[in-house]
Amino acid sequence: PNLTPPQPNPQLVTDLKKLSVAHILNHHVTCQVILVQVNPGEAFTIRREDGQFQCITGPAQVPMMSPNGSVPPIYVPPGYVSQIIEENGVRRVLVLPQQPEFHPGGHSPLHHPPPPPHAHLPAFIPHPAMLPPPPHLYTGMAGDMSSQYIPQYHPAHIYSEQDSHSPHGRPPPFVHRDERASKTYERLQKKLKERQGGERGGGGGQMKDSPPPSPQKSRGSPPSMDSIYNGVVGGGKGLEAELGQGQTSTTAKQMDKEPGGKEGQWPEGWLFKLKERTRGWDRNKDIQAKGAVLSWVAPSRAEGEGVSPSPEPLSYDVSISYSGKDGKYTTMYSGEQLSVTLEDLRPATDYHVRVLAVCSGQCLRGSPSEAVAFTTRSCEPDPPGPPRKASGSKSSTLVLQWKAPCDNGSKIQNYTLQWDEGKGTGGYEQCYYGPQKQYRVTKLSPASRYSFRLAAKNDMGISEFSETVDLYTSCSVPSPPLPPELVKAGVTWLCLTWQRPSTSPKEDDIFYSLEMDEDEGYGFQPSYDGDELSCTVKNLHRSTNYKFRVAAYNTEGKSNPSQVAEFTTCPDRPGGPCRPVIRGSNSCILSLEPPKDNGGAEVTKYVVEISEGLSGVSWELAYSGPAMEHVCEGLKPGHSYQTRVYCMSEGGQSPLSETLQVQTPAVPPGQCQPPRVVGKPKAREVQLRWGPPCVGGGSPVSVYSVEVCGAGPQGSTGQEEVREVYQGSEVDCTVGSLLPGRTYSFRLRAANKAGYGPLSEHCEVTMGPGAPEPCKAPHITCKSPTVAVVSWEAPACNGGVVSEYRVEWGAAQGTMQVCFSGASLTHEVKGLLPATNYFCRVQAVNVAGVGLFSEAVLCQTPPSVPAAVSTLYNIQIVVIIVAVGWEPPCDHGAEISSYLIDLGERQSISVGPVTKYIIQHLQPDTSYRIRIQALNNLGSGPFSHTFKLKTKPLPPQPPRLECTAFSHQTLRLKWGDGPAKATPSDALQYQLQTEDKRGRFVSLYRGPCHTHKVQRLNECTSYMFRIQAFNEAGQGPFSTVYTFTTPRSPPAPIKAPRVERVEDMSSVCEVSWEPLLPMKGDPIIYTVYSNLSLSLSLVQVYKGSATSYQMPGLQPNSEYRFRVCAIRQCQDAPELSGPYSPTVTLSPQRSELSAGSVSSVGPRAGADPARPLTDEQWAALIIMLCAVISILIAFIIQYFVIK
């Protein structure tokens, strides 16, 4: 088709989409076919030759045919270019925005000016044989062409528009064409030839190259919306995105032709599209383990030039993918809301969701948004399966095993196994907790029941317990069972059964071993081993004696065998007898012969079976006895039968003999049932129906004959001549030309190839009367504002008694409904509205039909008291004042004069015709029940429903403030009774304030908690606090001022002291340490502790303000320890001791002999390299070792387990 886009404005240029048109050229005929591609989510509307419109939704290929063989040029607006691409013998015309970077093959784009105002191009019509199916059937041509003509934007041969046609108007021949394109080309060429052949045959003088006539519209005026019948396509991306995805969209308009114009002309097309596709997700929030809440933003719209469509509501389709961003998406929601809650999701699972907009009023579907990924949270594991009993269980031991359930995103760490300890009271105790999947329970009682249940635990929590399972421990060796018994014997098998040992409990698992002796000298051999109480021994010899015995065993051992039982197999059945023989010509006499092999036993009887027909599906017993001949009786005439025989002996039943076919002659059909009336007899005709005769005579019925005999009016004795009213093969007929109110007698007979059968019994039919006459106008009397009485007179019945009257009642003549149906001549209508107009009419019914309605009568009900107030609400509630409002009810024809407000126990309040009122002087924190009644000049209406409300309480009093813990820098304050931590939703909250340096109180805490810790305080300082409570009623008064004082701080710890031996004095050492600064004017003194002689405890050896001390009297071979403590001397308080310094050890002095002299002792006490480690050094070494081991384990788990 000729697509002429309008001049785009700057806003529409970016939204203009490319157009792909595929040309399929035919060199042998003068027709041209152009394929218009409809993308997914778009629609394309065409007008067919019969004048009807057809809407085609994408994806589809719409073939358009030019009867005169011309190829129209594609006109584009300024800023766009059309290019021709040839691929596999198919040329495509692309209308694209002019961009410098998009020039495949190096050709420059051609710019074509828009067509002149009155220029017309050859028309294209839809190809009737190649149109896609209707929108609801996406099969046929649309599905075949979509895969072949989807454009692929790889480098191809590109021609300019001037080179696309030859000088003679025909395109140049194709360079190459693949096999698929060639087949499609031949199929289209064949359809075009058939169409042209049809046009030549039925053209009526029309030229073969002229297009078919079609109406035209005026070129001077712009087309109206009624003339536009092309579909609207919405949604799109930029050019780069479209080329990447290989998608195209087509937007075209087709107009009717004007009557006086030239055929084959198309006016300018109009463009209307959605401005953009649905925007992406706005956010996703509230992601839980099995659900998520999603929301998005609605898309905006843009309108084309000259088109002002009415806004249509948008709906949205939300789809989700379980297999990645490019996986299959499943629709989870369709509606007009901008948010949705997804449920029934899997925990710890990745999902991708996307949304698209749908405009159902214009058959538009937008493109889906970008997929948004989210991952559901992990949760506790699923309930595991119950534990099962494993091998290795004994009488005092149970070995339990179980399988791991779904961990829901968090690895299962431990399992909890509980049991009832065999008590059976329903209480459970934990017997195992760990990561293993099996557990052995020991020290159990034999033959006892124990109940177990299992739960799994991960980082997210513990799962629900599994179903309770009852397990039993085994018992001792079973006792010998009773000998086996015979259930049934066969020719080659014996079915045996035995009983469970009576001394074994039901909970014990017992197995059985069946042994058989064949009297061949091998003794008893095993033939069955299992836990069943029955067994079928097969592959035995017929008529042979066998011996059997059975033994029972369990996990504790095997019992002695039972007593021996003897059983014998049955004899085999005899062979099949010979085929029966017919003797005689007038009757069916079957002669039987004995079988050649009787199976070892005499034949006791013969059985003859007969089957109707030649199929041999159903066989019936005809004879059973020892006689060798049988006379077949009760056979149907004209039927074929099959007979067969078998014999019986002690060994069983023999095989069937060969079948014998028997044919009986046909007879006339039997008597038919009387014909029955279908429906009710009308006034002048009746419909009859009948069935075939019960006896067909052995030949199908070919003709039915119906005779009628008129009996005259009811009560008369006159008779009429019998006549035939129907003859044919159908089983129903309609007999006409009858008189109403008379009784007729009908009889039926059937005929086949053997002749007519007898007549049926008489069927008497009385013709029905006519419908009654219309009733007169009814009379209406209003008894009250809500009740009216309707009465009417009986009309003429026309031969049938009136059985029913129907009264219709309604507020308008077009909306009246049936309110009464019965035989009475009056009816009382209830539930009416006061001061309302109603219409009424009456209709009579008899057995013949329904009469016409009477004239509609208008009546008006009188006015009444007002209706009840339906809506009551509160506007504002304070401590003792409540403002209420309500909606005025229906006044029922009389204006409302006042309202009455009922407060329950209080006196009622009367107000004027208002809808709002303020109730004062109420009690605080009190519940009230309010209801309202409307009044007019006719009385008071009913009360409204009760509305409950409660006034707010008075502000609360402040609590008592206490100090529960203190230090030199912090104070912990507590007030009221309640938990230390509270939720923000608590109604009662508190405000804690303290006095600053300027004497003002500032807020420290505001919230529902009952404790608060004040930090960063100074030592030995008094602080003043006050507290206030408040709730929804308001803020209460402040409490009295409380004063709390922080204590003094102790001195800081001293670093480890330095211990050295004094030179030239081996028995004296010097201990020195770093001094501390005075604390707020308080001096600091020091105490030194050491062990004297061989004592292990440390005692004070020095106290003073010096920073060093020399300790005499040291022994050479002794080890000494020292530590220092700082003491704060307070002026008006006792001394405060600080923490001790680290302990320092002085090693013993060692002497060395060298050249007969003793070496000098080193001056430093810590010079000994073999000094043992202190406690602090040992602790540091252990912490470092644990850290290294933890890092190593984390690396192993990361590398070997997770990856």
Number of C-alpha atoms within 10 A of each C-alpha: 26 22 21 22 19 17 16 17 10 8 10 17 14 15 20 24 23 22 21 26 25 25 21 21 25 19 13 8 14 18 21 23 28 24 23 24 28 26 20 17 19 25 26 25 19 24 17 14 14 6 9 8 13 19 18 26 27 21 21 30 29 26 29 22 22 24 24 19 22 20 24 14 19 21 20 22 19 14 15 20 22 26 22 23 24 18 24 16 19 20 24 24 23 19 22 20 20 16 12 8 6 15 14 16 11 8 12 13 20 14 16 17 12 15 15 7 10 11 11 18 18 20 21 25 21 20 22 15 13 21 20 25 18 12 13 8 10 16 13 12 17 24 15 14 20 18 12 14 21 18 20 14 14 10 11 14 12 21 18 17 18 9 12 20 15 11 9 7 11 17 16 14 11 13 9 12 14 10 9 10 18 14 12 15 17 12 11 19 21 12 15 24 15 13 14 18 13 11 15 14 9 9 13 8 8 13 11 15 13 13 18 17 11 14 13 19 18 14 19 10 7 12 18 10 12 8 14 17 19 23 25 20 29 29 22 24 16 12 18 9 11 15 16 10 10 12 19 21 24 23 26 25 25 22 24 19 21 18 12 11 14 14 20 21 20 27 26 22 18 22 23 20 21 22 21 17 21 26 19 19 20 12 12 15 10 11 16 18 21 17 17 20 15 19 17 19 13 20 16 11 13 14 14 17 14 14 12 10 11 7 9 11 10 18 17 23 18 22 19 23 19 16 12 15 18 10 11 11 17 13 13 14 17 16 14 14 13 14 19 16 13 16 13 9 14 19 21 19 16 16 19 20 24 23 26 23 25 24 17 12 11 14 17 22 26 23 21 21 17 16 19 16 15 16 16 21 20 19 21 23 26 19 20 22 18 21 24 17 18 14 10 11 18 20 20 17 18 24 17 21 16 18 12 15 15 15 24 21 20 19 14 21 13 18 23 18 24 20 22 18 17 18 12 12 8 9 11 17 11 14 15 18 15 14 13 13 13 19 18 14 14 13 9 18 17 16 21 18 18 19 19 24 21 24 23 28 24 19 16 17 13 19 21 15 18 18 15 15 16 17 19 25 21 26 22 18 16 25 19 20 22 19 18 22 17 16 13 13 17 20 20 17 18 21 15 19 16 20 14 19 17 12 10 17 16 12 14 19 16 23 18 22 18 24 19 20 19 16 12 7 7 8 11 16 12 13 15 17 15 14 14 15 14 19 18 15 17 13 9 17 18 16 16 15 15 17 16 23 23 27 23 25 21 18 18 13 10 19 18 13 18 18 14 15 16 15 16 19 19 21 21 22 22 25 20 22 23 18 19 22 13 17 13 8 7 6 12 18 17 19 15 21 14 15 18 11 15 21 20 13 16 13 22 12 15 23 19 23 18 22 20 19 15 12 10 13 8 10 14 11 12 17 18 16 14 13 13 13 18 18 13 14 10 5 13 18 17 16 17 18 20 19 23 21 27 25 27 24 20 17 21 18 19 23 15 18 19 15 18 16 15 16 15 15 12 18 20 22 26 20 20 23 19 20 23 16 17 14 9 15 18 20 20 16 17 21 17 19 14 18 13 17 18 11 16 23 24 20 19 15 20 14 17 22 17 22 17 21 18 20 20 16 16 10 9 10 8 9 10 11 8 12 12 13 14 17 15 13 13 13 13 19 17 13 15 13 9 16 18 18 20 20 20 20 16 23 20 25 25 27 23 20 16 14 14 20 22 14 18 19 16 17 16 19 19 20 22 23 22 20 23 25 19 20 21 17 17 19 16 21 14 16 14 15 20 18 16 19 15 18 16 20 13 16 15 15 21 14 16 18 15 22 14 17 22 19 24 19 20 17 16 12 16 8 10 16 14 13 15 18 17 14 13 14 13 18 17 15 17 14 9 15 18 23 17 16 15 19 20 26 25 28 23 28 24 20 18 22 15 19 21 14 18 19 16 16 16 16 16 18 22 18 18 22 23 26 20 20 21 14 14 20 14 16 13 12 16 18 20 18 17 20 15 17 16 17 13 19 17 17 21 20 18 19 15 24 16 16 22 17 19 20 17 12 8 9 9 14 12 14 15 14 15 14 13 17 16 13 15 12 9 16 15 16 15 13 13 19 14 19 19 25 21 29 23 20 13 14 13 20 21 14 18 20 16 15 15 12 15 17 20 21 17 18 17 19 15 21 19 15 20 15 16 12 11 17 17 18 17 17 21 15 19 20 20 14 9 12 10 12 12 13 9 11 9 11 11 16 20 22 19 23 19 20 15 11 6 6 9 9 15 13 13 14 17 15 18 23 22 19 20 18 15 14 13 9 16 17 15 14 13 12 17 16 20 22 26 21 23 21 18 14 18 13 18 17 13 16 17 15 14 15 13 15 17 18 16 18 17 16 19 17 16 20 16 17 19 19 22 18 23 18 13 10 12 18 15 16 21 14 19 17 19 11 16 16 11 13 15 7 10 14 15 22 20 22 21 23 19 22 16 19 12 10 10 11 10 15 15 14 14 17 16 14 14 14 15 19 18 14 16 13 11 18 16 13 9 13 16 19 17 23 24 27 21 26 22 22 18 16 10 6 8 9 15 15 20 18 14 18 19 17 17 20 18 21 20 15 19 12 10 10 8 8 6 7 8 10 12 12 16 16 16 16 19 18 12 14 6 8 11 11 8 12 11 11 11 11 11 10 11 11 11 11 11 11 10 10 11 12 10 11 10 10 12 12 11 10 9 8 8 7 6
